[in-house]
């Protein structure tokens, strides 16, 4: 039996198709490529019953992942992160059920492990020796450690303001690391120029088709962990937006396979920081693409992305699910980080805190209803950004 | 059916027994208390088949845990951490199989989550409102976050040299935190004096009977993950030594239940730092207890414990399994931290690195044989101690 039922790649903008055996970055039209599968064949093996006895990592979903041969799987045991029932907070708010999916419990302490595990594995299968990417920190940390595990060389460019701990992760993995002034968009331009000259595979967000397949497993897990149902609302901290696109793609795929009901999708919510909210602006203006956000700034560093290549896919998922987009100020993000820790024992990252604040605001406004089940994605551990936590002076 | 098959507490030194419903710290003789179970009854429910479909967290082993009612379980989804197959390193060494159990993938990024999840849950079941402990960092972080989740107040005393990130974790959880000059043994004396006066439950290492039951689940997981077999050798970074005692206890319990073969136990190895090696000294001298280690110092902060209350249990497990104890210098610990990251993609903590170095040394000396399977416990994430990682200056 096949390990993967990947069929081909396709462009969500111009509909052109490509082989999944070819080494490719984006469509000739410039849009990111998505991966498709033979769902009819896959569903004979990918059954609720078969899944029950598989190991608790994201490779349990291998039929819907693009790696064709199990020998190419590069793994650090990533996946099946817990969904934490936040009863104290839900009771205080008056909400039926508030669940936080804790992506901090992955290798390297962030959701980036999913995209890099699948992306690096597929790169290995395609014969890649050297990869390159710009990063706000966590992605570079994850990709460089998985690349090291795969025996690949990685080239990482990081803005100087990125969290210092992620520098250490990239350094210790033996990567070629450069720190630059400016933003991830500046780092991205450097990689785009340099990679083709040096023969490096450019694995920038959505510039290769496979990272999103790793992120997709968040959606597969949510459905399986909720016993093959979906919540009413999913809130996601949105920088590049790959996780939101991935979760939406996963749930559509499960519908195609008959694994979840066809008549219900969760309302997808993109949460951004007020200092960098291009998706929120586009949503408020009813647009299908975002504009570059000038002079962006936020302490939720992972969502400081002025213009995402997949913005049109994020907005499409929001519109199709009757979702919304909302921006939160940094001050509230940091205050709520402490509130979550005190109530629920979870030290979430600022991006995870933004999603929690958004939940409270959308509930107060009536957009989220009392009898709904809400899933918040916490994309990483709070300790990855120690700079953001105020710490008083202590005396003995 | 019962959730737990806990029967009573007993003293491993003087054999006195106690009820598991009583609030108790140590035996009247001063020794730590251990938990016993009704294994004959437990094994009707705790079967290989039943376990297969349970959730991937440590509560899957609830029959062999001390919490009697599931409502008292305080959980952040902890447990079933992956065992990473280190093929690159094993091949370089010439060893058959080198496995690292990665405890960094737990809530709060360290193995301390296990002891605190079970310890806090049992404290809640016994009606505790306030708990207190000294800490080298990670334990305080875990206990204060789990206490917050349980709605309990926690009082934490931490030496000033403890990793600064763990201060943030304790602070954000809303704990009462004090930083003092000196070592964890000094903090321990303060807690011992203050707790009884203030009515706080003292949850110092082995001063309450339940933390070890949480740590025990490492041993249960190793056996289940190796398909109900045991490895030839298990290496453990040893400060207080609760994990080593717990793993040994777990495997003895599985033998009693007939879940693993009775004729094989792994050789247990206690790994310490050269700057604080009381167990190694006692082992080399053939003693059954250790002496206080003066002026202890190591960058593997979690194992800077000059005298462990459970030293006699650690040494007993080593002697009974034909194990050993070995000390590693800080310089090699830090160099090997980078080697593991470059070869295996794992950014382990210095304590985890010490265990890896010990494996190489014991293999070189012939104590570990070519055809053996070795499990190293990495007790936490490297990013929890950013101070230990050298980082060169980078230029753009």
Interface residues (C-beta under 8 A of the other chain):
Chain A: X52 X53 X56 X57 X74 X75 X76 X77 X78 X80 X81 X82 X83 X84 X88 X102 X104 X105 X106 X107 X108 X109 X145 X146 X147 X148 X149 X150 X151 X160 X164 X165 X167 X168 X169 X171 X172 X173 X174 X177 X178 X179 X180 X181 X337 X338 X341 X342 X343 X344 X345 X346 X347 X381 X382 X383 X384 X386 X389 X391 X392 X394 X395 X396
Chain B: X52 X53 X56 X57 X74 X75 X76 X77 X78 X80 X81 X82 X83 X84 X88 X102 X104 X105 X106 X107 X108 X109 X145 X146 X147 X148 X149 X150 X151 X160 X164 X165 X167 X168 X169 X171 X172 X173 X174 X177 X178 X179 X180 X181 X337 X338 X341 X342 X343 X344 X345 X346 X347 X381 X382 X383 X384 X386 X389 X391 X392 X394 X395 X396
